[in-house]
């Protein structure tokens, strides 16, 4: 009887530690931008690097990706944070990510970084040849 109980607990612990559980501890969530540092001008076909600061919900949070919508001249950019780990610290770190913007034509560009439900930090960039 003791052997069966021991075997049951051993099998249960092996199943609970399988690689399939690691996917349950990965999630994505939009986070609000706190600060944007960007130049006011750029050149056609040259990458403009824009520093974006945001906070994550806990110590497992990190930068995931930027999600863009809108047109080339006027974009809305949202930060998508990636949370990886089942046991996370309650630390709420500020993360810095670099958004790379490469304009294809000269003109005025408006980039709106989502900082709240209906709020944005707007960056205007004048692009020349």
N, C-alpha and C positions, 0 to 999 in steps of 0.2 A: 504494500500500500504506500509506504513512504517513497518507494522508487517511482511509482506512478505520479505522485504529487511533485516530486523533484523534477521528473521528466516534463510534466506539464508546465511548471514555472520556467524551466530552461527553454522550452519551446516558445513560450509566450514572450520571454525576454529577447530571443533571437528575432522573432517576428516584429516586435516593437522597435528594434534597432535596424530594420532594413532600410535600404536606400530610398524606398518609395516615400517614407515619412519626410525626407528632406524637402520635398516639393511643397509640403503643407506649410513650411516655415519660410516661404518666399511670397512676398506680396508687393504690389505697386500702388502708389497713392499720389495724387496731385498735391503739390505743396506750394504755398504762396511765396512769391519773391519778396525779399526784404530790401534789397539794394541792387542797383545796376550801375556799373562804371563802363562808359562807352565813349569813344571819340565822337566828335561832332561832324567829322568828314571822313571820306574814303575815296578810293579810286575804283573804276570799273575793273572787274575780274580780279581784284585783289581782296584777299580775305581780311575782314575786319573782325578782330577778337573783342568780345564783349564779356566782361566779368559779371557773373550773376551770383548773388548771395541769397541763400534760403536756409531755413531751419527744418530739420526732420523731427519726427514725432518721438523717436527714442534712439538709443545707441546702435541699433541694428540698421538705421537708415543711411543711405548713401545716394549719390546721384545716379539716376537711371537713364533718362533721356529728355530731350526737348520735344514737345509736341507743338507743331505749327499749324495755323489755319489762317485763312484770308488770302490776299493777293500778294504779289511780289513787292509792290510799292507800300502796302500796309498789312503787316502781319501781326497776329496775336500769338505770343509764345508762352507756353505753360511748361513748368518743370514737373516731370514725373519722377518721383523718388522710388528707389527700390529698397525694400526691407527684407533682409536675409538673416534668418536666425530665429530660433524659438525662445531663447532666453536672452533678453535684451536689457541693457542698463537703462535707467530712467534719465540719463543724460540727454539733453536736447541740443546737439551741436549745430553750429552754423556751417554750412557746406558752401564751397566756392566752386562753381563750374564755369567753363568758358563756352559761350555760344559763338559759333563761327558763322559769319554772314558774308556772303560773296555776291555783291550786286552785279548784274549783267548789263545794265544800261545806266547812263548818267541821270541824275534827278534827285528829288527829295524822297527819302524813305522814312516811314514811320513804323517803329517796332514797339509793340505794346506787350510788356511782360506782366502776366497776371499776378496781382498782389492781394487779391481778395475775391469774394464772390462776384462783385461787379466793379472792382477797382483794378487799376493798371498803373505801372510805372512806364511812362512813354519816353522813348528815345527817338530823336530825329537826327538823321544822318544825311548830309549833303554829299552826293557822289559826283565826281567829275571824271573826265576822260583821262 
